[in-house]
Amino acid sequence: MTSPAARPRPQGRIALPGLAAEPRFVFAAARMVGEGGDPAQLREAAGGVRDWDIALRGLRRHGLIALAAPLLKRERVIPGDFLAVLEAQQGDHAVAALMRIREASRIVRALEAAGIRYLVIKGLALSIQLYGDPALRGGRDIDIWIEPGRMADAETILGQLGYVLPVNALPKGPEGLAPPKESGWVHAESRMLVELHDRLTDNPALLPWAFEEIWEERETVTIAGHAVPTMPRRRLPLYLAVHGVRHGWQRLMWLEDLAAVLDARDGFDRAMADAAKQGLEGMMLHVCWALHHWLARPVPGDLLARAAWRIDTRLINLFAARFHGGRYWYEDAPRHSLSRFLAGSLWSRGITYAMRPSARFWRRQLAWDLDSPHDRALFGLSPRAAWLYPLLRPAGWIIRRLRR
């Protein structure tokens, strides 16, 4: 088998023709990571930037500060005043990474002392696996997958370590509805965010891997001198693809991660085979398309040819592009705004249904989308009347917004 890295790298235009100068610069910088880009294209993009504050905010939002800053400084494409801003952001990133390392070490030792099995996913563990450095990825939180039946114990431990539920946490609601896939906790002083997961996706039908299955294949990484279990590398392509695609690549760092793990033909073949088993082949072909057209990474030509005619792949391409226009490519849309509603309720859901285009999955996803812990907490119907919750969802949505 031959490596796609042995072939010339594509240097074509980014397949998002409507991009403004600032996001185009961020895409060009992302292409440079791993030597995948063209310095001349980077300089051309930098020459069009009108607002360097927005450009640097975009780099930070997309998790590219640590990965791209050395390349940007080497190419000398950022004006002097804003180069100092970039260096300050690098320093802030390093401090935040050290805080996550300290907190992750504290938390996993407490979990182990309580006999709770766990897997640290994404974040620090992934940065070590893919880049050999816990501080290279621009993480925001610590994600920990807890073994079945021990979530309440793990939450108690977080409480003892100074963590509290945020004010906007989802209500647990009555029995009968599956809880959110993660429980988010914020440290009362440092404001560090920790998410405890009980599964990998909201709807387990999207990626039905069980904790025990992954635990048996687990790998370990070293965090603050401590061996920490994490997801095996062979499972990463499909998991990272599901996570990144589901969120429309709102952080280009997620696509960089896939570029790092899909670095040879056999990696692409295994990823496509794993995706086909889960009914996610079109989604993985979208990943191939995005790696080629957005990051200029070498991708086997036969996979790009298949991506060109798959309707589900092309739909995902269109929906994902919606997350990279307007002003919200570099900052979060305000809570309860129309932009946030469109992103979360329309574009993200459109992607989800296109990821696995089967009637059986669509029925299960639709049932999932029509039930809400917010509505169950608001209306509190008896178990016999639980079938009414999907019908009440529009009323619940309106009531919650009128109360704010």
N, C-alpha and C positions, 0 to 999 in steps of 0.2 A: 504494500500500500504506500502511496506517495503522500507527502505532506503538501497541503495547499500553500504553505508558507514558502515552498520552493519556487512557486510561480511568481511572476511580476505582480506587484500590488496594484489594484485599480486606483486611479487618481481622479475619477470623474467628479462631476458636480454632485453636491448633496441633493438627494431626491426630495427636497422640500423647497420648491422654487419661490414660494411666497415669503421666505424668511427675511426678517430685517437684518441689518448689518451686525447688530450685537449677537443675536443667537447664531448667525452664520459664523461669527468668530469663535463662539463656544464649540460649535460642531467641528470647526477646523482644528481647534486645540485638542478636542477629544480624539481626532484622527491621528494626532501626533503621538499619543500615548502608545507605547509599544512600537514606535517607529513606523506606524501605519500611514502617516500622512505626508504631505508635500510641504516643505518649508515655504516654497514660493506661494502656494495657496494660502498658507497661514498669514504670510505678510500681506497678501492681497486682501484677505478678510480683515486684518487689523487696520489696513489703510482706510476701510470704509466705516470704522467705528466712530460714532459721533458722541456717545455717552459711555465713557470707560467705567463709570460707577455701575451702570447697569450690566456691562459686560462682565465685570468682576463678581457682581452679585449672582449672575448666571453661572459662572464657574463654581461658586460656592454652593449654590442650590443643587447643582448637578453632581456634587461630590467629587469634583475634579481638581480641587486646590492642590492636594499633595501629589497627585498623579501627574498633573500637567505643569505645575509651576516651574520645576527645573528646566523643562523644555522651552517654556515661554521666556524664561530669563536667558537661556542660552541663545535663543533666536533674536533677542532684544527687540521685541515687537511692541512692548508696552511702554508708554511714556513714563519719564522719570518719576513724577509725582505719584502716579498710580502703581508704579513698580513698588514703591514703599508701602502702598496699601496692600498689594499682593503679599509682600513679605510679612506684614502684620497679620494677614489672614492665615498664612502658613504657621505663624507662631500660635495663633488662637487654636488652629486645628491640632497642633501638637499637644497643647495643654489639654484640650478636650479628649484627645486619644488617651493621654495618661490617666485622666479621671475615669474613663471607661475601663481601662485596664485594672485600675485599683478596685473599682466597684465590682467588676466581673469576678475578680479574684475573691473578694469578700463574700459575694453571693454564692458562688459555686462551692466554696468551702463550707458554708452554712448548710447548703443543700446536702452535701455529702455527709456531714456530721449527723444529719437527720435521716440518712439512709434513702434519700430521694434520688432516683436516676433522672438524668437530664441530658440534653444535647444543646450546646450553644450553637445557634444557627446564624448565618449572615454575619454582618459586623466584624468584630475582631477576629473571630475564628476564620472567616472567609478571607480576610485580608492576609492572614498568615498562610493559609492554604495556597492562595493564588499568587501572592506577591512576596511572601517571605518576610513581611513586616506588618505588625498589627496596626500601624498608624497610617498606612498608605490610602486606605479607603476612607471616604468622607462619611463616616457613620454618625447617626444621631441618637441611637439608643442601644440597648442590650437586649437581644432576643434569645429566649431560653425555652426550649420545648420540654415540657414536664411529662413524666411517665403517667399513664392512665391511673386515675384514682388518687393522685397525690396533689392535685391542684390546690385544694384548700390548705393543705399543710405548707405548700410552697408560698402561698399568699400570706399565711401567718408569719412565716420567716421574713418575708419582705417587710411586713409591718414592724417586726422586732428590729429590723435594720434601719428603720427610719423612713420607710416608704409609705405613701398614702395614695388612695385613689384620687384621680383628678376630678374636678367639679363636673366635667362634662362626660364622665364615664357612663357607658351604657348600663341601664338597669338590668339586674339579673332576672327580674320578673318572676311570674309563677312557674311552677313545674310544667313540663310539656313542650317547652321550646328549647332547642339546643342553644347554649350560650355562645357569645361571640368567640371566634377562634383564639383570641388572645385577651388577656387581662392586663391592661396598662397601669403601671404604678410610677409615681413621681417622688423622688426623694424630697423630703420637706425642706431641706436646706440647700443642697447642691442643685436641685431641679433635674437631676439625672433621670431619664426615662428608662424603665425596664418593662418589657412585655413578656409575660408568661403565656406560652402557647399550649393548647391542648390538641391541636391538629395543625396541618400546614395550610389549609385553605378554608374559607368560610363554609362553602359547600363541600363536604368531604368527597362528593362524587367527582369533583374536578381533578383532584389528585389524591386518590385513596390509599396512600401509603400509611401503614400503621407504625406507631412508635417502636414496637417490638421488632418489626422488620428492619427498620433503619438502625436500631440499637445493635442488632447482631452484626451489622456491617460497619459499625462506627469506626471512625479514625480519631486520633487525638492530636491536639496542637498544644503548644506550651504557652500559657499566659501567666506572666509574673512568676515564672519558675514552677508553675503547677500544670500537670497534664490534664487537659480538659477534653471531654468527648465532643465530637462534632459529626456532621453529616459526611458520609464517604464521598470522595471526589467523583466517583463514577455516577453518583446520583445527582450531582450538582447541575449539569446542563438542563435537565428537564425541570428541576425545581426552580432554578434561577430564571428560566424562560417563563414559567407560569407566573412567577412573581412580577417580573419586569413587564411582560406583555399585559397582564391584568391591570397594571397601573399606567399603561401607555408610555413607558419609558420616561416618566416624569423626572427621573434622574439618569442621565446618560452613563453614570458610573455602573449601573446595572448591566448595560450593554457591554461596557468595557470588561466586566467580570466574565461574561460569556465569551468574549474574544480571547480572554486569557485561558479559559478552560477548553475551548474548541480550537486547538492549535494544530491539529493534524487530521488527515482524512479519516482515520479510524475513529477519532472522537466524534466527527460529524455522523458517521455511520451508526455508532452506538446511540447517539442522541436521537437520530431519526427512528431507530428501531424501538427505543424506549417510548418515544412519543406516539408511535403507531399503536403500541399496545394499549395506550390510554385513550386512543381516539383523538390525539392532539397533533397529528402530523401536519395539518395546515398551519397550526400555530408555530411549530418548529421551522417550517419553511419560511414563515414571516421573519423569524430570527435570522435565518440565512440571508434573507433579503435586506434586513436592516443592517446586519454586519457589513454587507457589501456596499450598500448605497449610502449609509449614514457614516460608517466608520472607515470605509475603504479597506476593509480587511479581505484577504483572499478566501474565497468560498468555492467549493467544487462547482463547476459549471453546470453539471446535471441537476444539482439541487436548485440553482437559480432558474434554470429552465422550467422546472416543475413549479416553482413559486410564481412564475409569470402567468400561469394559466389557472391556478387554483383560486376559485371564487372566495373561499373562506380566508385564504392568505391575503388576497387583495382587499377584502373588507377590513381585516385587522390593520393593514397598511394605512388605509384611509382613516380609521378611527384613531390610531396611534398618532397620526400627524396632527390631530385636533389639539393635542396637549402641548404643541410647540409653537402656537401662534398667540397673538395678543400680548398682554403684559404678564400673564401668569406663567410664562416659561421660566421666569426668574424670581417670582415671589408667589406665595400662597394666596389664593383667592380668599376674600373674607368669608367667615362662616355665614351660612344661610344666604349667600349672594347667588344671583342667577348663574354666574360663571361657575361657581362651585357646584351648584345643582346640575348644570349641564355636564360638567366633567364627571361627577360621581354617579348621577342617576341615568345619564344617557350614554355618553361616550364609553365609560367603563363597563356599563352593562352591555352595550353593543359589542364590545370586545369579548366579554365573557361568553356570550351566546355564540359568537363567531369562532371562539377557541375550540369548542367541541360541538360541531354541528350535527347533533343527533336528536331525534324526537324524544328519546328516553331522558337524555340529559336536560334538554330544554324543559320538559315537564317538571323535573326535580328542581331545576334552577328557578323556574317560575314560582313553584310552591315556596321555595326559600325566599325569593324576593318579596312575595306577598305577605309574609309573616314578619313581625317586627317586635323585638323586646320592648321598644318604646310604647307601642300600642297595647301590649299586654299589661304593662305597668300602668298605663293611662286609664284603660277601660275596666280591667280586672274582671273579665267575664268568667262564668263558671266553666268547668271542663266540658260540660255538655254543649255550651254555646261557643266553644273555641273556633268552630268553623266560620264564625262571623268576622274574625279578625281581618282576613283579606278584604272583606267588603268595607270594613271600617278604616282601612289604611288611609284613604284620601282625607277623611275627616280628622284622623289623628295627626296627619301632616299639617293640616291647616290650624288645628288647635295649638299644636306645639309652637308654631311660628307666631300666632297671635299673642301667646303668653310672653314672648320675648320683647 
